[in-house]
């Protein structure tokens, strides 16, 4: 099965709170590649691989009460790390038109255990 590639993906390394004074909904924008066993995020600033994927959920996060975000928890052992992704296409409107749900549907099968937010 070939990897699925999503462009214009918003990325957050941690939940976006008011305290951090980050006025954008995201920290970085790039391309997310969904492989059968891992995720790969590439932007002009960074490139990293997430594996193994433990849990995937979708819902609101932090101070962003408009967009849904896909929360991906990954790692080995008891210390899971979490990151968030959303469809940032169409100047951010892509997520509201189902793009973030499609992203969730693509990532969901990679999870060892799943739960909703």
C-alpha angles and dihedrals in degrees: 000000000000118000119264114236123206120188129200093031120167115223133201122183090199139003113298110236132177090244092070094056093223101153095189119080090232141037100214140007124215150117124304118204116197110206122183091258107022148017124242123197121195128182136151088267104039148011125198143155125226117208145186097025110212106173136009126191139163130218146091120319136194116328095338102103094164106055129056116227132202109233113206119194114194143163142078129287126000097323107082121182123211134208132173132225133186137173106262097179122125090034090301097315093100091081092054089052094057102277095120090047089053089050090051091048090054095047098039096079091059093064123104089207128008136203137164124246 
